[in-house]
Amino acid sequence: MNKLAIRLLTLAMLSLTLAAAPVVTVVYANPDNDPPPPDKKKKKSSEARPGSEQTAFADGYRAAYAAIYERHDYASAIAQLKALGRDDTAAVANLIGYSYRKLGDYRVSQMWYERALKADPAHVKTWQYYGLWQVEQGNRDQAQFHLNKIAQLAGTSSEEYRSLAAALEKPPGTGLVY
């Protein structure tokens, strides 16, 4: 199954889950396509109703996610993600790193991946994307380290593990970008 079909299937399943869930419930099916939980330290006194800040954040996060994976508009997504004011969370920092990687700015991308792992050392999607970054840079030993970390955190049957393992199976220097 190709990546687009997997993403569409995931989006369809998420949509069905959200449609069937009670209004108050927040579903976090995947740390990459769902926003991180609200930061309880940040409270606005002018908040109109409970949860409205989280709803605005979730809407902004999903808009940036769509800019990345549906429209491949990485520069716009970076601006949207930074505007959320939560780039210190692993999920947001990871997507910023991914976007910079797709734009070819590997140095800045690396900084964001490391920021994401500092925020959450168990963020599997960051280990995957940073591992793909390592493959693109020719750092196969480091990519293998990332693969082993994913195996510890999510197992060898996870999508993140399979994706990075497939990238490592390709011969070095093929020029493929992930």
C-alpha positions in Angstrom: 0.0 0.0 0.0 1.5 3.4 -0.9 2.0 6.2 1.6 -1.0 8.3 0.2 -3.4 5.3 0.6 -2.1 4.8 4.2 -2.6 8.4 5.1 -6.0 8.5 3.5 -7.1 5.4 5.4 -5.7 6.9 8.7 -7.5 10.1 8.1 -10.8 8.3 7.3 -10.4 6.2 10.5 -9.6 9.3 12.6 -12.6 11.1 11.1 -14.9 8.2 11.9 -13.5 8.1 15.4 -14.0 11.8 16.0 -17.5 11.7 14.6 -18.5 8.8 16.9 -16.8 10.3 20.0 -18.7 12.5 22.5 -18.1 16.2 22.0 -16.1 16.5 25.2 -13.7 13.7 24.4 -10.3 14.5 22.8 -8.9 11.5 20.8 -5.1 11.2 20.5 -4.6 8.3 18.1 -1.1 9.3 16.9 1.3 11.8 18.4 2.0 13.1 14.9 -1.4 14.0 13.6 -3.1 15.0 16.8 -2.0 18.0 18.8 -0.3 17.6 22.2 -2.5 17.9 25.3 -3.1 21.4 26.6 -0.4 23.1 28.7 -2.1 23.5 32.1 0.4 26.1 33.1 -0.8 28.5 30.4 -4.2 30.0 31.3 -5.9 33.0 29.8 -8.1 35.1 32.0 -9.9 36.3 29.0 -10.9 32.8 27.9 -14.5 32.9 26.7 -15.3 29.3 27.5 -13.5 26.3 28.9 -11.5 24.4 26.3 -11.7 27.2 23.7 -7.9 27.7 23.8 -7.3 24.0 23.3 -9.9 23.9 20.4 -8.2 26.9 18.7 -4.8 25.2 19.1 -6.1 21.9 17.8 -7.7 23.6 14.8 -4.4 25.5 14.1 -2.4 22.3 14.5 -4.6 20.3 12.1 -4.5 23.2 9.5 -0.6 23.1 9.6 -0.7 19.3 9.4 -2.9 19.6 6.3 -0.5 22.2 4.8 2.4 19.7 5.3 0.9 16.4 4.2 -1.8 17.4 1.8 -0.5 20.5 0.1 3.3 20.1 0.7 3.3 23.8 1.7 6.1 23.5 4.2 7.0 27.2 4.6 3.4 28.0 5.4 3.1 25.2 7.8 6.2 26.4 9.7 4.6 29.8 10.1 1.4 28.2 11.3 3.1 25.9 13.8 5.2 28.7 15.2 2.1 30.9 15.5 0.5 28.4 17.8 3.0 29.4 20.5 3.6 25.7 21.5 6.8 24.9 19.6 8.3 23.6 22.8 6.2 20.5 22.6 7.5 17.4 20.8 4.7 17.1 18.3 4.9 20.7 17.1 8.7 20.8 17.1 8.8 17.6 15.2 6.6 18.9 12.4 8.6 22.1 12.2 11.8 20.0 11.9 10.1 17.8 9.2 9.1 20.9 7.3 12.6 22.4 7.3 13.9 19.0 6.2 11.5 18.9 3.3 12.7 22.5 2.4 16.3 21.2 2.4 17.4 23.2 5.4 19.0 20.2 7.2 20.9 22.3 9.9 17.7 24.0 11.1 15.7 20.8 10.8 18.2 19.0 13.0 17.8 21.7 15.7 14.0 21.2 15.7 14.3 17.4 15.9 16.6 17.7 18.9 14.3 20.2 20.5 11.4 17.7 20.0 13.4 14.9 21.6 14.4 17.2 24.5 10.7 17.9 25.1 9.8 14.2 24.9 12.5 11.6 24.6 9.8 9.0 23.9 8.3 10.8 20.9 8.4 7.9 18.4 7.5 10.0 15.3 10.5 12.3 16.0 12.8 9.3 16.2 11.5 8.1 12.9 11.8 11.5 11.1 15.2 12.3 12.6 16.3 8.8 11.6 15.2 9.5 8.0 17.1 12.8 8.3 20.2 10.7 9.2 19.7 8.4 6.2 19.5 11.4 3.9 22.7 12.7 5.4 24.4 9.4 4.9 24.7 8.7 8.7 23.5 5.1 8.5 24.9 4.1 11.9 23.0 7.0 13.5 19.9 6.0 11.6 20.3 2.5 12.9 20.5 3.9 16.5 17.2 5.7 15.8 15.7 2.5 14.5 16.7 0.6 17.6 15.2 3.4 19.8 11.9 3.1 17.9 12.0 -0.7 18.4 12.3 -0.1 22.2 9.5 2.5 22.3 7.0 1.2 19.8 8.1 -2.3 18.6 9.2 -3.6 15.3 5.7 -3.8 13.8 5.0 -0.1 14.2 4.7 2.1 11.1 7.5 4.3 12.3 9.9 1.3 12.6 8.9 -0.2 9.2 9.3 3.2 7.5 12.9 3.8 8.8 13.8 0.1 8.3 12.8 0.3 4.7 14.8 3.5 4.2 17.9 1.7 5.7 17.4 -1.3 3.4 18.0 0.9 0.3 21.6 1.1 -0.9 23.6 4.2 0.2 23.9 7.0 -2.3 20.6 6.2 -4.1 19.7 9.9 -3.8 16.3 9.2 -2.5 14.7 11.7 -0.2 12.3 10.6 2.5 
